[in-house]
């Protein structure tokens, strides 16, 4: 007997304690020797009427087959088989069908039984099931569910199987081979009988059966399905509203089946003839369905569109194979078959439901690709290309309801669909660029002629087409207005119309955005007709662009404005001061906590500051004027910075502290961004702006000593320092000691990790110039790093462990920079104890920590130090250090179990280890070989012949030979 109390917990409404007990009971029954047999008995005898108990029993049996099948006896296997067959038999006579979730679970159990026993114990699996279910509707329902469950296990490639994928694939192949031999014709016959019996009385069973046929057709003999008897039944279903969608999908699977190209063409054409006779390929009838906006018609037409798409793509694939094989006659027949489908393709492509249209795009794309092959298009093909072009233009158009300010799922789907249409447009341009140019020009001119009275959707699409031409008919470096004279003159004419028509005044987000995108894409037009620059600048600067009522337009325009100015900076001189005056209010720095809403976000303001910088730096003004303008631009920032920093120091409220810190960070970011305008041709010094940026540094550095919002402030100032090292060059050096002192106070792993690249940048750039400062900061930095690394952390704190790993890497990168920049004296002058401490940290990094990236850096440092100090006149005591520590490190590190020679990063570390050994040999010569032969390698118990081999490889002139040898040496040593 089963535990009735525990079973109460299976009810979804049961309380937690009952549910817990039920779960425990389930675990107990699953694994107990005989407990599952109680479930089998309950299921076979129909003891329980509660659905959840029945489902529970089936689940327990499922567990036995899935996880315990191999330990069960033959008798127990037999019991499971009998239980399931008895249950199946009971379903055929039961007055009420089981709930769907029970039927599906039972089907899964049958599928698992089938997998376990079909090839060995139960070859008559299908015959036994068919003999029980016959044509009984409830039995047929379960039979079809079992087939779909088997398909999911054996065939469906979308289902991820277990780790033993190869074994499963082999098993599945054997099962399919056995089924083809033993029972597939019988299964197909059963499907035909089901369809024939139930097509008029039980649409649900008929649809299920069609789904089964569609699933199995990919791997069974197609002739069993693609014959008059079967296909006629399928085609008759195409006219029945409740069956036609599944029938469509089933025909699609038949068409998709891989086969000989000539046979494929014949099959598709025979299907098409019958569909044509039934009116399905009649474009007028499709148009009637197109105009009927009933949901069922639209759903069906989406499936039908997918079917036509499959037919079209299959025919084009066959045509390609026949052309490749040189079969002129049959390729011509297939080509005609393709061309005959184009009128239908066009009707479906232009359908106002995007799903229907989207489903045919693949065929359309492949058809256009096919038209690229012949040197000359026929008149009909040209007409087809034009028709596709008009369809694409029509379908690119937005709906009235499209929400531009707050895009949801529908909007996202349409934009995705638009991307596919753009690919069609690009393909059209490859087939016939002149046709596309002419079509776009026609639409564009007609729309802009009367833009004041045109709906936004038509306006937007006319502009969008002009924008898309830039990619559809590309030009090298955007030179659209030179080269091909036809294209250049058409584009120039359209751009002229765009900027003189007044269309930038059109009041709609989509049209405004499109206008600015176009003037930036085709900025070279303004070098041909520069008289239009002021008109466009005003559009950017007034209510049409940066002051538009739409935040979306303002934000995008900020970016586009900076691109426009950059690309046309040589033409901007007459307008510079006017632009700078007009953007004053957009440069205001204001914390969000004031409740004052700025027109632009801080991210957008970055572009405006960069634009202002570009205008000043690239102007023809003398250096004094540039300096004055740059000071005018940056002084308000500096003044605000001082005010907000003083406020922050006295602010108690956490939220307002964060708002002020963000604001201070933005100020530093804006100043930093203006410096992007400088270049090797226009340096800060040449432009006379050094003093302004030094003043910025003077203003920003005190933020480093602010204890509040430390992370945000330090990050901003650090970024500014990186920029100033590039821009101010040695003029930045006086600021570095103070900045470093502040940044090394109260620091965390992350602070140090981000500070070290700054020191590396200074060291690599200024080398000996920075030597006195480096000598001074070297040990405080090293001590700060090791103080942070020695802090206790939770054992399982992954974040802390990762931060420490990254800090260690940064530390070694710092040592590498110092040693590699010819500054080894910085390390050497730290006093004997400190030098020793640093060297030991490098040895430890090379050997102890299983981090190949850090290990590689450590070996680079060691080889560099050997090169510098390893000779006769090197650092006192270093020769001893080489033999006692560096040489052992080169062997101990690769011998560690964590040193994985199959890992690419580790192999790079080993490569640097080889370089270190080669460098020691270079500096110490025969003495090193003698030490390896007579002392060190013997201490590792290396065989004499291997020692000989090792030393010979080490002495090879070609370093690559030794690197390869070393890998083999350690692979052998680890076996």
Buried (B, 14 or more C-beta within 10 A) or exposed (E): EBBEEBBBBBBEEBEEEBBEBBEEBBEEBBEEEEBBBBBBBBBBEEBBEEBBBBBBBBBBBBBBBEEEBEEBEEEBBEBBBEBBBBBBBBBBEEEEEBEEEBBBBBBBBBBBBBBBBBBEBBBEBBEBBBEBBEBBBBBBBBBBBBBBBBBBBBBEEEEEEEEEEEEBEEBBEEBBEBBBEBBBEEBBEBBBBBBEBBBEEBBEBBBBBBBBBBBBBBBBEBEBBBEEEBBEBBBBBBEEEEBBBBBBBBBBBBBBBEBEBBEBBBBBBEBBEBBBEBEBBBEEEBEEBBEEEEEEBBBBBBBBBBBBBBBBBBBBBBBBBBBEEEBEEBBEBBBEBBBBBBBBBBBBBBBEBBBBBBBBBBBBBBBBBBBEEEEEBEEEBBEBBBBBBBBBBBBBBBEEEBEBEEEEEEBEEBEEBBEBBBBBBBBBBBBBBEBBBBBBBEBBEEBBEEBEEBEBBBBBBBBBBBBBBBEBBEBEEBEBBEEBEEBBEBBBEBBBBBBEBEBBBBEBBBBBBBBBBBBBBBBBBBBBBEEBBEEBBBBBBBEBBBBBEBBBBBBBBBBBBBBBBBBBBEBBEEBBBEBBEBBEEBBBBBBBBEEEEBBBBBEBBBBBBBBBBBBBBBBEBEEEBBBBBBBBBBBBBBEBBBEBBEBBBEBEEEEBBBBBBBBBBBBBBBBBBBBBBBEEEBBBBBBBBBEBBBBBBEBBBBBBBBEBBBEBBBBBBBBBBBBBBBBBBEBBBEBBEBBBBBBBEEBBBBBBBBBBBBBBBBBBBBEEEBBEBBBBBBBEBBEBBBEBBEEEEEEEEEEBEEBBBBBBBBBBBBBBBBBBBEBBBBBBEBEEEBBEBBBEBBBBBBBBBBBBBBBBBBBBBBBBBBBBBBBEEBBEEBBEBBBEBBBBBBBBBBEBEEBEEEEEEBBBBBBBBBBBBBBBBBBBEEEBBEBBBEEBBEEEEBEEEEBEBBBEBBBEEEBEBBBBBBBEBBEEEEE
